[in-house]
Amino acid sequence: MKKLFVLILGVALLAPMASFAAPATVVVENNASDSVDDMLTELDKAVTEFISVAKKAMNGDMDAFEKMEAYQEKIDSLVEALEEVEDDMSESQIERAEAIMMKAYEAFE
């Protein structure tokens, strides 16, 4: 699944725009299912917001570039945290993560 996260995020989120700053740190308890669900919810929100501001930036909205950086950092942090607990994720959590990544990929097809 780690390869899936990296591949889809790389193509969907980084390809249309330049790469931004290094990810911030997300602290996570390794075996907490609720924590994974919370991270997936946050990832979904961040990806949705990133898509919105990226489309604005692609249409010339220069203010959107600053917002993109913040969302990209959050996405990077969440993906990194999810990769740390991927072995403990349930099948439904893995499917949810894949659906979020596909949403990002499809937004920039």
Secondary structure, DSSP 8 states (H G I E B T S, - for coil): -HHHHHHHHIIIIITTS---S--------TT-HHHHHHHHHHHHHHHHHHHHHHHHHHTT-THHHHHHHHHHHHHHHHHHHHHHHGGG--HHHHHHHHHHHHHHHHHT-
